[in-house]
Amino acid sequence: MSIKPWTLSITAFLNHRWISGLLLTLYYLAILLGLIWMYGKGDFSTPPFIYQGF
């Protein structure tokens, strides 16, 4: 069994305009959700300055 037919069918599938647009939208949505998950705590204050005692 060769991989070439699989490669051709997958590239033909991904060359559809609406499928590539959907995948790109899902990709950017995953990035946004990851950023919200990492920084969603709401605490954007800066840490205390470490050299205040000098």
mmCIF file of the N, C-alpha and C atoms, coordinates in Angstrom:
data_MODEL
# 
_entry.id   MODEL 
# 
loop_
_atom_site.group_PDB 
_atom_site.id 
_atom_site.type_symbol 
_atom_site.label_atom_id 
_atom_site.label_alt_id 
_atom_site.label_comp_id 
_atom_site.label_asym_id 
_atom_site.label_entity_id 
_atom_site.label_seq_id 
_atom_site.pdbx_PDB_ins_code 
_atom_site.Cartn_x 
_atom_site.Cartn_y 
_atom_site.Cartn_z 
_atom_site.occupancy 
_atom_site.B_iso_or_equiv 
_atom_site.pdbx_formal_charge 
_atom_site.auth_seq_id 
_atom_site.auth_comp_id 
_atom_site.auth_asym_id 
_atom_site.auth_atom_id 
_atom_site.pdbx_PDB_model_num 
ATOM 1   N N  . MET A 1 1  ? 0.849   -1.182 0.000  1.00 0.00 ? 1  MET A N  1 
ATOM 2   C CA . MET A 1 1  ? 0.000   0.000  0.000  1.00 0.00 ? 1  MET A CA 1 
ATOM 3   C C  . MET A 1 1  ? 0.894   1.245  0.000  1.00 0.00 ? 1  MET A C  1 
ATOM 4   N N  . SER A 1 2  ? 0.593   2.155  -0.867 1.00 0.00 ? 2  SER A N  1 
ATOM 5   C CA . SER A 1 2  ? 1.388   3.366  -1.013 1.00 0.00 ? 2  SER A CA 1 
ATOM 6   C C  . SER A 1 2  ? 0.730   4.531  -0.277 1.00 0.00 ? 2  SER A C  1 
ATOM 7   N N  . ILE A 1 3  ? 1.544   5.477  0.090  1.00 0.00 ? 3  ILE A N  1 
ATOM 8   C CA . ILE A 1 3  ? 1.031   6.656  0.801  1.00 0.00 ? 3  ILE A CA 1 
ATOM 9   C C  . ILE A 1 3  ? 0.622   7.769  -0.167 1.00 0.00 ? 3  ILE A C  1 
ATOM 10  N N  . LYS A 1 4  ? 1.022   7.633  -1.422 1.00 0.00 ? 4  LYS A N  1 
ATOM 11  C CA . LYS A 1 4  ? 0.740   8.688  -2.397 1.00 0.00 ? 4  LYS A CA 1 
ATOM 12  C C  . LYS A 1 4  ? -0.762  8.941  -2.605 1.00 0.00 ? 4  LYS A C  1 
ATOM 13  N N  . PRO A 1 5  ? -1.605  7.920  -2.730 1.00 0.00 ? 5  PRO A N  1 
ATOM 14  C CA . PRO A 1 5  ? -3.041  8.225  -2.867 1.00 0.00 ? 5  PRO A CA 1 
ATOM 15  C C  . PRO A 1 5  ? -3.606  8.948  -1.656 1.00 0.00 ? 5  PRO A C  1 
ATOM 16  N N  . TRP A 1 6  ? -3.127  8.586  -0.465 1.00 0.00 ? 6  TRP A N  1 
ATOM 17  C CA . TRP A 1 6  ? -3.584  9.278  0.743  1.00 0.00 ? 6  TRP A CA 1 
ATOM 18  C C  . TRP A 1 6  ? -3.153  10.734 0.720  1.00 0.00 ? 6  TRP A C  1 
ATOM 19  N N  . THR A 1 7  ? -1.924  10.978 0.324  1.00 0.00 ? 7  THR A N  1 
ATOM 20  C CA . THR A 1 7  ? -1.415  12.343 0.257  1.00 0.00 ? 7  THR A CA 1 
ATOM 21  C C  . THR A 1 7  ? -2.197  13.182 -0.737 1.00 0.00 ? 7  THR A C  1 
ATOM 22  N N  . LEU A 1 8  ? -2.480  12.607 -1.890 1.00 0.00 ? 8  LEU A N  1 
ATOM 23  C CA . LEU A 1 8  ? -3.232  13.335 -2.907 1.00 0.00 ? 8  LEU A CA 1 
ATOM 24  C C  . LEU A 1 8  ? -4.653  13.637 -2.449 1.00 0.00 ? 8  LEU A C  1 
ATOM 25  N N  . SER A 1 9  ? -5.279  12.687 -1.785 1.00 0.00 ? 9  SER A N  1 
ATOM 26  C CA . SER A 1 9  ? -6.653  12.924 -1.347 1.00 0.00 ? 9  SER A CA 1 
ATOM 27  C C  . SER A 1 9  ? -6.709  13.947 -0.206 1.00 0.00 ? 9  SER A C  1 
ATOM 28  N N  . ILE A 1 10 ? -5.736  13.906 0.684  1.00 0.00 ? 10 ILE A N  1 
ATOM 29  C CA . ILE A 1 10 ? -5.716  14.880 1.781  1.00 0.00 ? 10 ILE A CA 1 
ATOM 30  C C  . ILE A 1 10 ? -5.431  16.281 1.259  1.00 0.00 ? 10 ILE A C  1 
ATOM 31  N N  . THR A 1 11 ? -4.490  16.415 0.345  1.00 0.00 ? 11 THR A N  1 
ATOM 32  C CA . THR A 1 11 ? -4.214  17.744 -0.203 1.00 0.00 ? 11 THR A CA 1 
ATOM 33  C C  . THR A 1 11 ? -5.387  18.263 -1.022 1.00 0.00 ? 11 THR A C  1 
ATOM 34  N N  . ALA A 1 12 ? -6.073  17.377 -1.733 1.00 0.00 ? 12 ALA A N  1 
ATOM 35  C CA . ALA A 1 12 ? -7.263  17.806 -2.482 1.00 0.00 ? 12 ALA A CA 1 
ATOM 36  C C  . ALA A 1 12 ? -8.362  18.238 -1.524 1.00 0.00 ? 12 ALA A C  1 
ATOM 37  N N  . PHE A 1 13 ? -8.479  17.534 -0.403 1.00 0.00 ? 13 PHE A N  1 
ATOM 38  C CA . PHE A 1 13 ? -9.477  17.894 0.600  1.00 0.00 ? 13 PHE A CA 1 
ATOM 39  C C  . PHE A 1 13 ? -9.150  19.247 1.227  1.00 0.00 ? 13 PHE A C  1 
ATOM 40  N N  . LEU A 1 14 ? -7.877  19.492 1.537  1.00 0.00 ? 14 LEU A N  1 
ATOM 41  C CA . LEU A 1 14 ? -7.480  20.741 2.182  1.00 0.00 ? 14 LEU A CA 1 
ATOM 42  C C  . LEU A 1 14 ? -7.441  21.924 1.217  1.00 0.00 ? 14 LEU A C  1 
ATOM 43  N N  . ASN A 1 15 ? -7.456  21.665 -0.072 1.00 0.00 ? 15 ASN A N  1 
ATOM 44  C CA . ASN A 1 15 ? -7.435  22.750 -1.047 1.00 0.00 ? 15 ASN A CA 1 
ATOM 45  C C  . ASN A 1 15 ? -8.800  23.391 -1.245 1.00 0.00 ? 15 ASN A C  1 
ATOM 46  N N  . HIS A 1 16 ? -9.849  22.801 -0.681 1.00 0.00 ? 16 HIS A N  1 
ATOM 47  C CA . HIS A 1 16 ? -11.153 23.440 -0.743 1.00 0.00 ? 16 HIS A CA 1 
ATOM 48  C C  . HIS A 1 16 ? -11.118 24.716 0.087  1.00 0.00 ? 16 HIS A C  1 
ATOM 49  N N  . ARG A 1 17 ? -11.658 25.761 -0.470 1.00 0.00 ? 17 ARG A N  1 
ATOM 50  C CA . ARG A 1 17 ? -11.562 27.080 0.152  1.00 0.00 ? 17 ARG A CA 1 
ATOM 51  C C  . ARG A 1 17 ? -12.247 27.137 1.512  1.00 0.00 ? 17 ARG A C  1 
ATOM 52  N N  . TRP A 1 18 ? -13.411 26.545 1.640  1.00 0.00 ? 18 TRP A N  1 
ATOM 53  C CA . TRP A 1 18 ? -14.136 26.648 2.906  1.00 0.00 ? 18 TRP A CA 1 
ATOM 54  C C  . TRP A 1 18 ? -13.522 25.752 3.980  1.00 0.00 ? 18 TRP A C  1 
ATOM 55  N N  . ILE A 1 19 ? -12.915 24.645 3.583  1.00 0.00 ? 19 ILE A N  1 
ATOM 56  C CA . ILE A 1 19 ? -12.285 23.758 4.568  1.00 0.00 ? 19 ILE A CA 1 
ATOM 57  C C  . ILE A 1 19 ? -11.017 24.397 5.117  1.00 0.00 ? 19 ILE A C  1 
ATOM 58  N N  . SER A 1 20 ? -10.207 24.980 4.242  1.00 0.00 ? 20 SER A N  1 
ATOM 59  C CA . SER A 1 20 ? -8.998  25.635 4.736  1.00 0.00 ? 20 SER A CA 1 
ATOM 60  C C  . SER A 1 20 ? -9.353  26.856 5.585  1.00 0.00 ? 20 SER A C  1 
ATOM 61  N N  . GLY A 1 21 ? -10.410 27.562 5.222  1.00 0.00 ? 21 GLY A N  1 
ATOM 62  C CA . GLY A 1 21 ? -10.852 28.686 6.043  1.00 0.00 ? 21 GLY A CA 1 
ATOM 63  C C  . GLY A 1 21 ? -11.352 28.237 7.406  1.00 0.00 ? 21 GLY A C  1 
ATOM 64  N N  . LEU A 1 22 ? -12.064 27.120 7.433  1.00 0.00 ? 22 LEU A N  1 
ATOM 65  C CA . LEU A 1 22 ? -12.557 26.577 8.698  1.00 0.00 ? 22 LEU A CA 1 
ATOM 66  C C  . LEU A 1 22 ? -11.405 26.120 9.583  1.00 0.00 ? 22 LEU A C  1 
ATOM 67  N N  . LEU A 1 23 ? -10.432 25.435 9.003  1.00 0.00 ? 23 LEU A N  1 
ATOM 68  C CA . LEU A 1 23 ? -9.286  24.980 9.788  1.00 0.00 ? 23 LEU A CA 1 
ATOM 69  C C  . LEU A 1 23 ? -8.465  26.156 10.308 1.00 0.00 ? 23 LEU A C  1 
ATOM 70  N N  . LEU A 1 24 ? -8.305  27.187 9.509  1.00 0.00 ? 24 LEU A N  1 
ATOM 71  C CA . LEU A 1 24 ? -7.575  28.362 9.949  1.00 0.00 ? 24 LEU A CA 1 
ATOM 72  C C  . LEU A 1 24 ? -8.321  29.080 11.070 1.00 0.00 ? 24 LEU A C  1 
ATOM 73  N N  . THR A 1 25 ? -9.633  29.155 10.975 1.00 0.00 ? 25 THR A N  1 
ATOM 74  C CA . THR A 1 25 ? -10.442 29.751 12.039 1.00 0.00 ? 25 THR A CA 1 
ATOM 75  C C  . THR A 1 25 ? -10.324 28.953 13.328 1.00 0.00 ? 25 THR A C  1 
ATOM 76  N N  . LEU A 1 26 ? -10.380 27.630 13.243 1.00 0.00 ? 26 LEU A N  1 
ATOM 77  C CA . LEU A 1 26 ? -10.228 26.787 14.425 1.00 0.00 ? 26 LEU A CA 1 
ATOM 78  C C  . LEU A 1 26 ? -8.838  26.916 15.036 1.00 0.00 ? 26 LEU A C  1 
ATOM 79  N N  . TYR A 1 27 ? -7.829  27.083 14.199 1.00 0.00 ? 27 TYR A N  1 
ATOM 80  C CA . TYR A 1 27 ? -6.459  27.264 14.671 1.00 0.00 ? 27 TYR A CA 1 
ATOM 81  C C  . TYR A 1 27 ? -6.330  28.546 15.485 1.00 0.00 ? 27 TYR A C  1 
ATOM 82  N N  . TYR A 1 28 ? -6.840  29.662 14.938 1.00 0.00 ? 28 TYR A N  1 
ATOM 83  C CA . TYR A 1 28 ? -6.763  30.927 15.657 1.00 0.00 ? 28 TYR A CA 1 
ATOM 84  C C  . TYR A 1 28 ? -7.649  30.931 16.897 1.00 0.00 ? 28 TYR A C  1 
ATOM 85  N N  . LEU A 1 29 ? -8.762  30.244 16.859 1.00 0.00 ? 29 LEU A N  1 
ATOM 86  C CA . LEU A 1 29 ? -9.615  30.123 18.034 1.00 0.00 ? 29 LEU A CA 1 
ATOM 87  C C  . LEU A 1 29 ? -8.909  29.340 19.142 1.00 0.00 ? 29 LEU A C  1 
ATOM 88  N N  . ALA A 1 30 ? -8.188  28.304 18.762 1.00 0.00 ? 30 ALA A N  1 
ATOM 89  C CA . ALA A 1 30 ? -7.424  27.533 19.748 1.00 0.00 ? 30 ALA A CA 1 
ATOM 90  C C  . ALA A 1 30 ? -6.326  28.387 20.376 1.00 0.00 ? 30 ALA A C  1 
ATOM 91  N N  . ILE A 1 31 ? -5.682  29.252 19.589 1.00 0.00 ? 31 ILE A N  1 
ATOM 92  C CA . ILE A 1 31 ? -4.669  30.159 20.141 1.00 0.00 ? 31 ILE A CA 1 
ATOM 93  C C  . ILE A 1 31 ? -5.307  31.128 21.123 1.00 0.00 ? 31 ILE A C  1 
ATOM 94  N N  . LEU A 1 32 ? -6.435  31.716 20.754 1.00 0.00 ? 32 LEU A N  1 
ATOM 95  C CA . LEU A 1 32 ? -7.118  32.649 21.650 1.00 0.00 ? 32 LEU A CA 1 
ATOM 96  C C  . LEU A 1 32 ? -7.574  31.969 22.935 1.00 0.00 ? 32 LEU A C  1 
ATOM 97  N N  . LEU A 1 33 ? -8.114  30.774 22.829 1.00 0.00 ? 33 LEU A N  1 
ATOM 98  C CA . LEU A 1 33 ? -8.544  30.051 24.021 1.00 0.00 ? 33 LEU A CA 1 
ATOM 99  C C  . LEU A 1 33 ? -7.355  29.691 24.906 1.00 0.00 ? 33 LEU A C  1 
ATOM 100 N N  . GLY A 1 34 ? -6.239  29.355 24.307 1.00 0.00 ? 34 GLY A N  1 
ATOM 101 C CA . GLY A 1 34 ? -5.032  29.073 25.082 1.00 0.00 ? 34 GLY A CA 1 
ATOM 102 C C  . GLY A 1 34 ? -4.533  30.307 25.817 1.00 0.00 ? 34 GLY A C  1 
ATOM 103 N N  . LEU A 1 35 ? -4.579  31.461 25.170 1.00 0.00 ? 35 LEU A N  1 
ATOM 104 C CA . LEU A 1 35 ? -4.163  32.696 25.827 1.00 0.00 ? 35 LEU A CA 1 
ATOM 105 C C  . LEU A 1 35 ? -5.115  33.078 26.945 1.00 0.00 ? 35 LEU A C  1 
ATOM 106 N N  . ILE A 1 36 ? -6.403  32.886 26.725 1.00 0.00 ? 36 ILE A N  1 
ATOM 107 C CA . ILE A 1 36 ? -7.378  33.165 27.785 1.00 0.00 ? 36 ILE A CA 1 
ATOM 108 C C  . ILE A 1 36 ? -7.170  32.210 28.951 1.00 0.00 ? 36 ILE A C  1 
ATOM 109 N N  . TRP A 1 37 ? -6.859  30.968 28.664 1.00 0.00 ? 37 TRP A N  1 
ATOM 110 C CA . TRP A 1 37 ? -6.616  29.984 29.720 1.00 0.00 ? 37 TRP A CA 1 
ATOM 111 C C  . TRP A 1 37 ? -5.367  30.337 30.523 1.00 0.00 ? 37 TRP A C  1 
ATOM 112 N N  . MET A 1 38 ? -4.304  30.808 29.835 1.00 0.00 ? 38 MET A N  1 
ATOM 113 C CA . MET A 1 38 ? -3.069  31.134 30.543 1.00 0.00 ? 38 MET A CA 1 
ATOM 114 C C  . MET A 1 38 ? -3.170  32.442 31.311 1.00 0.00 ? 38 MET A C  1 
ATOM 115 N N  . TYR A 1 39 ? -3.794  33.449 30.712 1.00 0.00 ? 39 TYR A N  1 
ATOM 116 C CA . TYR A 1 39 ? -3.818  34.775 31.318 1.00 0.00 ? 39 TYR A CA 1 
ATOM 117 C C  . TYR A 1 39 ? -5.196  35.168 31.825 1.00 0.00 ? 39 TYR A C  1 
ATOM 118 N N  . GLY A 1 40 ? -6.095  34.242 31.940 1.00 0.00 ? 40 GLY A N  1 
ATOM 119 C CA . GLY A 1 40 ? -7.457  34.552 32.330 1.00 0.00 ? 40 GLY A CA 1 
ATOM 120 C C  . GLY A 1 40 ? -7.671  34.744 33.817 1.00 0.00 ? 40 GLY A C  1 
ATOM 121 N N  . LYS A 1 41 ? -6.609  34.699 34.597 1.00 0.00 ? 41 LYS A N  1 
ATOM 122 C CA . LYS A 1 41 ? -6.751  34.881 36.036 1.00 0.00 ? 41 LYS A CA 1 
ATOM 123 C C  . LYS A 1 41 ? -7.172  36.296 36.384 1.00 0.00 ? 41 LYS A C  1 
ATOM 124 N N  . GLY A 1 42 ? -6.843  37.240 35.545 1.00 0.00 ? 42 GLY A N  1 
ATOM 125 C CA . GLY A 1 42 ? -7.220  38.626 35.781 1.00 0.00 ? 42 GLY A CA 1 
ATOM 126 C C  . GLY A 1 42 ? -6.212  39.398 36.599 1.00 0.00 ? 42 GLY A C  1 
ATOM 127 N N  . ASP A 1 43 ? -5.114  38.769 36.967 1.00 0.00 ? 43 ASP A N  1 
ATOM 128 C CA . ASP A 1 43 ? -4.091  39.439 37.756 1.00 0.00 ? 43 ASP A CA 1 
ATOM 129 C C  . ASP A 1 43 ? -2.961  39.877 36.832 1.00 0.00 ? 43 ASP A C  1 
ATOM 130 N N  . PHE A 1 44 ? -3.042  41.099 36.344 1.00 0.00 ? 44 PHE A N  1 
ATOM 131 C CA . PHE A 1 44 ? -2.039  41.610 35.428 1.00 0.00 ? 44 PHE A CA 1 
ATOM 132 C C  . PHE A 1 44 ? -1.100  42.595 36.118 1.00 0.00 ? 44 PHE A C  1 
ATOM 133 N N  . SER A 1 45 ? -1.074  42.565 37.440 1.00 0.00 ? 45 SER A N  1 
ATOM 134 C CA . SER A 1 45 ? -0.184  43.476 38.169 1.00 0.00 ? 45 SER A CA 1 
ATOM 135 C C  . SER A 1 45 ? 1.262   42.999 38.048 1.00 0.00 ? 45 SER A C  1 
ATOM 136 N N  . THR A 1 46 ? 2.176   43.941 38.159 1.00 0.00 ? 46 THR A N  1 
ATOM 137 C CA . THR A 1 46 ? 3.590   43.603 38.070 1.00 0.00 ? 46 THR A CA 1 
ATOM 138 C C  . THR A 1 46 ? 4.070   43.081 39.419 1.00 0.00 ? 46 THR A C  1 
ATOM 139 N N  . PRO A 1 47 ? 5.052   42.201 39.422 1.00 0.00 ? 47 PRO A N  1 
ATOM 140 C CA . PRO A 1 47 ? 5.574   41.697 40.697 1.00 0.00 ? 47 PRO A CA 1 
ATOM 141 C C  . PRO A 1 47 ? 6.333   42.806 41.430 1.00 0.00 ? 47 PRO A C  1 
ATOM 142 N N  . PRO A 1 48 ? 6.519   42.682 42.721 1.00 0.00 ? 48 PRO A N  1 
ATOM 143 C CA . PRO A 1 48 ? 7.249   43.716 43.464 1.00 0.00 ? 48 PRO A CA 1 
ATOM 144 C C  . PRO A 1 48 ? 8.694   43.802 42.997 1.00 0.00 ? 48 PRO A C  1 
ATOM 145 N N  . PHE A 1 49 ? 9.224   45.001 43.092 1.00 0.00 ? 49 PHE A N  1 
ATOM 146 C CA . PHE A 1 49 ? 10.607  45.235 42.659 1.00 0.00 ? 49 PHE A CA 1 
ATOM 147 C C  . PHE A 1 49 ? 11.547  44.532 43.630 1.00 0.00 ? 49 PHE A C  1 
ATOM 148 N N  . ILE A 1 50 ? 12.474  43.751 43.130 1.00 0.00 ? 50 ILE A N  1 
ATOM 149 C CA . ILE A 1 50 ? 13.292  42.883 43.969 1.00 0.00 ? 50 ILE A CA 1 
ATOM 150 C C  . ILE A 1 50 ? 14.385  43.662 44.714 1.00 0.00 ? 50 ILE A C  1 
ATOM 151 N N  . TYR A 1 51 ? 14.812  44.801 44.213 1.00 0.00 ? 51 TYR A N  1 
ATOM 152 C CA . TYR A 1 51 ? 15.925  45.540 44.810 1.00 0.00 ? 51 TYR A CA 1 
ATOM 153 C C  . TYR A 1 51 ? 15.453  46.727 45.637 1.00 0.00 ? 51 TYR A C  1 
ATOM 154 N N  . GLN A 1 52 ? 14.332  46.638 46.309 1.00 0.00 ? 52 GLN A N  1 
ATOM 155 C CA . GLN A 1 52 ? 13.834  47.756 47.091 1.00 0.00 ? 52 GLN A CA 1 
ATOM 156 C C  . GLN A 1 52 ? 14.667  48.008 48.338 1.00 0.00 ? 52 GLN A C  1 
ATOM 157 N N  . GLY A 1 53 ? 15.355  47.018 48.854 1.00 0.00 ? 53 GLY A N  1 
ATOM 158 C CA . GLY A 1 53 ? 16.133  47.168 50.071 1.00 0.00 ? 53 GLY A CA 1 
ATOM 159 C C  . GLY A 1 53 ? 17.508  47.788 49.876 1.00 0.00 ? 53 GLY A C  1 
ATOM 160 N N  . PHE A 1 54 ? 17.944  48.012 48.666 1.00 0.00 ? 54 PHE A N  1 
ATOM 161 C CA . PHE A 1 54 ? 19.282  48.543 48.431 1.00 0.00 ? 54 PHE A CA 1 
ATOM 162 C C  . PHE A 1 54 ? 19.298  50.032 48.299 1.00 0.00 ? 54 PHE A C  1 
# 
